[in-house]
Amino acid sequence: MMLQHLAAGRGARTIVFMSWSQRYANDLADQLDVPVAPFGTAWSEALWRRPGIDLLADDDGHPNKAGSYLAASVLYRTLTGRSPTRSSFGAGLPDKDARFLRQVAARTDYAP
């Protein structure tokens, strides 16, 4: 909480970034009374809706470009409250993949 207090003193806003492990994100967000960027939920949803989509880097532990794009789309929605579906930026991904990932980020449940 000390870090959150210091950040708020500088005008920053704290959010919790839910990774795909998801285990403690909501508990921490509740404790700090801050929003959750539900990347883990979006990740699972993307894989469920399109099982063949590749979101992992070669190390099988970090997101690749598509996974990072999904994370950025989730963060955009969390920070601004606006849908990422209005964006035309695709980060060099195929248009259909970028559009799909923006839609997943826009439709992910953001309730803690």
Backbone as CSV, one residue per row, in Angstrom:
resi,resn,N_x,N_y,N_z,CA_x,CA_y,CA_z,C_x,C_y,C_z
1,MET,0.823,-1.190,0.000,0.000,0.000,0.000,0.863,1.248,0.000
2,MET,2.079,1.150,0.517,2.949,2.319,0.547,3.268,2.793,-0.870
3,LEU,3.541,1.850,-1.761,3.833,2.204,-3.143,2.626,2.872,-3.796
4,GLN,1.447,2.339,-3.524,0.227,2.940,-4.064,0.065,4.373,-3.554
5,HIS,0.331,4.598,-2.296,0.226,5.930,-1.710,1.234,6.890,-2.362
6,LEU,2.472,6.431,-2.543,3.485,7.265,-3.187,3.103,7.588,-4.628
7,ALA,2.586,6.604,-5.331,2.178,6.828,-6.716,1.030,7.821,-6.798
8,ALA,0.044,7.667,-5.928,-1.102,8.582,-5.920,-0.660,10.010,-5.613
9,GLY,0.357,10.148,-4.760,0.880,11.469,-4.434,1.498,12.171,-5.630
10,ARG,1.860,11.417,-6.631,2.439,11.971,-7.870,1.414,12.037,-8.998
11,GLY,0.154,11.713,-8.669,-0.899,11.781,-9.669,-1.103,10.503,-10.469
12,ALA,-0.425,9.418,-10.084,-0.570,8.149,-10.794,-1.774,7.375,-10.260
13,ARG,-2.258,6.477,-11.062,-3.375,5.620,-10.690,-2.897,4.173,-10.668
14,THR,-3.230,3.445,-9.641,-2.824,2.056,-9.513,-3.886,1.145,-10.113
15,ILE,-3.436,0.160,-10.877,-4.307,-0.912,-11.324,-3.556,-2.222,-11.108
16,VAL,-4.287,-3.319,-11.030,-3.684,-4.640,-10.898,-3.760,-5.315,-12.256
17,PHE,-2.632,-5.788,-12.737,-2.556,-6.491,-14.009,-2.693,-7.980,-13.734
18,MET,-3.838,-8.548,-14.125,-4.088,-9.970,-13.910,-3.383,-10.770,-15.003
19,SER,-2.386,-11.532,-14.609,-1.691,-12.383,-15.580,-2.539,-13.620,-15.838
20,TRP,-2.047,-14.500,-16.683,-2.821,-15.706,-16.967,-2.881,-16.647,-15.779
21,SER,-2.039,-16.475,-14.780,-2.152,-17.335,-13.598,-3.351,-16.936,-12.750
22,GLN,-3.734,-15.679,-12.754,-4.969,-15.134,-12.179,-5.177,-15.343,-10.688
23,ARG,-4.297,-15.994,-10.002,-4.600,-16.460,-8.650,-4.907,-15.370,-7.633
24,TYR,-4.140,-14.327,-7.607,-4.295,-13.363,-6.519,-4.729,-11.980,-6.981
25,ALA,-4.970,-11.792,-8.255,-5.257,-10.456,-8.789,-6.480,-9.823,-8.151
26,ASN,-7.588,-10.543,-8.080,-8.811,-9.942,-7.536,-8.686,-9.673,-6.050
27,ASP,-8.018,-10.559,-5.310,-7.820,-10.316,-3.879,-7.010,-9.057,-3.650
28,LEU,-5.931,-8.904,-4.418,-5.090,-7.713,-4.282,-5.855,-6.463,-4.678
29,ALA,-6.603,-6.518,-5.769,-7.387,-5.358,-6.209,-8.415,-4.966,-5.157
30,ASP,-9.057,-5.953,-4.547,-10.015,-5.662,-3.478,-9.320,-5.021,-2.286
31,GLN,-8.167,-5.541,-1.922,-7.419,-5.012,-0.781,-7.004,-3.564,-1.026
32,LEU,-6.582,-3.255,-2.242,-6.124,-1.907,-2.571,-7.238,-0.995,-3.056
33,ASP,-8.412,-1.571,-3.322,-9.557,-0.839,-3.864,-9.196,-0.162,-5.195
34,VAL,-8.678,-0.981,-6.111,-8.276,-0.503,-7.438,-8.845,-1.452,-8.495
35,PRO,-8.910,-0.982,-9.743,-9.415,-1.861,-10.812,-8.423,-2.938,-11.215
36,VAL,-8.953,-3.972,-11.865,-8.149,-5.071,-12.386,-8.144,-4.982,-13.907
37,ALA,-6.964,-5.097,-14.509,-6.845,-5.266,-15.959,-6.820,-6.774,-16.191
38,PRO,-7.942,-7.369,-16.605,-8.088,-8.830,-16.619,-7.464,-9.512,-17.838
39,PHE,-6.172,-9.352,-17.962,-5.461,-9.953,-19.084,-5.598,-11.470,-19.083
40,GLY,-5.505,-12.083,-17.922,-5.620,-13.537,-17.834,-6.960,-14.042,-18.325
41,THR,-8.019,-13.328,-17.993,-9.350,-13.696,-18.461,-9.443,-13.551,-19.972
42,ALA,-8.906,-12.448,-20.505,-8.915,-12.224,-21.949,-8.086,-13.287,-22.665
43,TRP,-6.956,-13.643,-22.092,-6.083,-14.680,-22.656,-6.851,-16.002,-22.789
44,SER,-7.496,-16.405,-21.711,-8.277,-17.647,-21.723,-9.412,-17.578,-22.736
45,GLU,-10.078,-16.448,-22.791,-11.185,-16.264,-23.729,-10.705,-16.346,-25.175
46,ALA,-9.576,-15.705,-25.479,-9.032,-15.753,-26.838,-8.708,-17.182,-27.238
47,LEU,-8.093,-17.934,-26.352,-7.740,-19.325,-26.652,-8.974,-20.215,-26.759
48,TRP,-9.992,-19.919,-25.980,-11.228,-20.694,-26.045,-11.958,-20.420,-27.360
49,ARG,-12.032,-19.140,-27.746,-12.757,-18.764,-28.966,-11.998,-19.099,-30.238
50,ARG,-10.678,-19.090,-30.174,-9.863,-19.424,-31.348,-8.679,-20.270,-30.891
51,PRO,-8.883,-21.565,-30.709,-7.842,-22.436,-30.156,-6.515,-22.413,-30.913
52,GLY,-6.509,-22.102,-32.172,-5.267,-22.113,-32.939,-4.455,-20.842,-32.851
53,ILE,-4.966,-19.826,-32.182,-4.224,-18.556,-32.133,-2.989,-18.713,-31.256
54,ASP,-1.885,-18.185,-31.724,-0.615,-18.297,-31.004,-0.373,-17.011,-30.227
55,LEU,-0.363,-17.106,-28.916,-0.156,-15.951,-28.053,1.165,-16.002,-27.290
56,LEU,1.852,-17.147,-27.346,3.067,-17.346,-26.554,4.347,-17.190,-27.377
57,ALA,5.351,-16.616,-26.735,6.688,-16.541,-27.322,7.314,-17.934,-27.314
58,ASP,8.441,-18.059,-27.948,9.124,-19.357,-28.051,9.501,-19.954,-26.699
59,ASP,9.609,-19.122,-25.653,9.971,-19.659,-24.340,8.775,-20.270,-23.605
60,ASP,7.583,-20.187,-24.195,6.346,-20.722,-23.622,6.003,-20.145,-22.253
61,GLY,6.549,-18.995,-21.934,6.257,-18.371,-20.646,5.907,-16.898,-20.750
62,HIS,6.130,-16.318,-21.914,5.867,-14.896,-22.110,5.026,-14.709,-23.369
63,PRO,4.286,-13.607,-23.432,3.485,-13.389,-24.632,4.353,-13.009,-25.829
64,ASN,3.922,-13.428,-27.020,4.556,-12.982,-28.254,3.897,-11.659,-28.664
65,LYS,4.065,-11.254,-29.899,3.491,-9.981,-30.343,1.968,-9.974,-30.206
66,ALA,1.321,-11.060,-30.601,-0.133,-11.124,-30.496,-0.582,-11.097,-29.038
67,GLY,0.093,-11.844,-28.175,-0.237,-11.831,-26.753,-0.014,-10.466,-26.123
68,SER,1.047,-9.795,-26.525,1.327,-8.447,-26.016,0.291,-7.450,-26.521
69,TYR,-0.147,-7.644,-27.755,-1.185,-6.776,-28.325,-2.493,-6.944,-27.550
70,LEU,-2.812,-8.181,-27.196,-3.995,-8.421,-26.379,-3.856,-7.735,-25.026
71,ALA,-2.690,-7.849,-24.410,-2.451,-7.187,-23.118,-2.614,-5.679,-23.247
72,ALA,-2.062,-5.098,-24.302,-2.178,-3.653,-24.511,-3.628,-3.248,-24.704
73,SER,-4.393,-4.067,-25.412,-5.812,-3.769,-25.625,-6.595,-3.824,-24.320
74,VAL,-6.260,-4.800,-23.471,-6.904,-4.907,-22.158,-6.533,-3.700,-21.293
75,LEU,-5.270,-3.332,-21.290,-4.846,-2.155,-20.511,-5.521,-0.884,-21.017
76,TYR,-5.630,-0.744,-22.322,-6.312,0.425,-22.886,-7.743,0.504,-22.372
77,ARG,-8.442,-0.603,-22.425,-9.836,-0.605,-21.955,-9.916,-0.299,-20.470
78,THR,-9.020,-0.885,-19.696,-9.035,-0.678,-18.243,-8.729,0.776,-17.890
79,LEU,-7.732,1.344,-18.538,-7.308,2.705,-18.197,-8.247,3.786,-18.706
80,THR,-8.851,3.566,-19.875,-9.670,4.624,-20.483,-11.161,4.383,-20.365
81,GLY,-11.549,3.113,-20.178,-12.968,2.785,-20.175,-13.560,2.728,-21.577
82,ARG,-12.730,2.909,-22.583,-13.196,2.896,-23.973,-12.874,1.563,-24.629
83,SER,-13.673,1.232,-25.613,-13.478,-0.018,-26.329,-12.289,0.078,-27.275
84,PRO,-11.418,-0.917,-27.275,-10.304,-0.922,-28.217,-10.732,-1.261,-29.640
85,THR,-11.997,-1.632,-29.838,-12.450,-2.013,-31.172,-12.464,-0.836,-32.143
86,ARG,-12.441,0.369,-31.638,-12.432,1.551,-32.513,-11.053,1.830,-33.098
87,SER,-10.039,1.211,-32.560,-8.668,1.431,-33.026,-8.437,0.717,-34.350
88,SER,-7.610,1.315,-35.171,-7.210,0.653,-36.416,-5.755,0.206,-36.344
89,PHE,-5.089,0.497,-35.239,-3.693,0.088,-35.064,-3.631,-1.412,-34.830
90,GLY,-2.822,-2.090,-35.617,-2.741,-3.538,-35.498,-1.375,-4.078,-35.147
91,ALA,-0.399,-3.218,-34.905,0.948,-3.620,-34.471,1.634,-4.581,-35.436
92,GLY,1.247,-4.522,-36.700,1.868,-5.402,-37.682,1.276,-6.807,-37.724
93,LEU,0.236,-7.053,-36.933,-0.453,-8.343,-36.960,-1.385,-8.394,-38.168
94,PRO,-1.724,-9.584,-38.633,-2.755,-9.674,-39.673,-4.036,-8.989,-39.177
95,ASP,-4.716,-8.270,-40.053,-5.904,-7.501,-39.661,-6.928,-8.345,-38.910
96,LYS,-7.181,-9.564,-39.397,-8.205,-10.395,-38.743,-7.791,-10.771,-37.322
97,ASP,-6.503,-10.990,-37.074,-6.035,-11.315,-35.730,-6.125,-10.108,-34.803
98,ALA,-5.673,-8.952,-35.281,-5.729,-7.739,-34.455,-7.176,-7.396,-34.118
99,ARG,-8.055,-7.485,-35.086,-9.473,-7.193,-34.860,-10.063,-8.168,-33.833
100,PHE,-9.750,-9.452,-33.986,-10.219,-10.465,-33.042,-9.740,-10.166,-31.619
101,LEU,-8.463,-9.850,-31.453,-7.907,-9.592,-30.124,-8.502,-8.334,-29.502
102,ARG,-8.753,-7.306,-30.313,-9.415,-6.097,-29.791,-10.828,-6.429,-29.328
103,GLN,-11.523,-7.279,-30.088,-12.884,-7.668,-29.704,-12.882,-8.467,-28.403
104,VAL,-11.925,-9.358,-28.253,-11.822,-10.122,-27.004,-11.584,-9.167,-25.828
105,ALA,-10.670,-8.236,-25.995,-10.385,-7.283,-24.922,-11.625,-6.447,-24.587
106,ALA,-12.384,-6.080,-25.604,-13.570,-5.260,-25.384,-14.679,-6.029,-24.670
107,ARG,-14.742,-7.329,-24.892,-15.845,-8.136,-24.343,-15.495,-8.870,-23.056
108,THR,-14.266,-8.758,-22.612,-13.857,-9.452,-21.393,-14.549,-8.839,-20.185
109,ASP,-14.983,-9.687,-19.269,-15.651,-9.237,-18.060,-14.652,-8.502,-17.171
110,TYR,-14.963,-7.249,-16.848,-14.051,-6.433,-16.064,-14.443,-6.326,-14.607
111,ALA,-15.427,-7.085,-14.194,-15.815,-7.052,-12.784,-14.806,-7.824,-11.953
112,PRO,-14.383,-7.250,-10.801,-13.411,-7.972,-9.947,-14.006,-9.228,-9.349
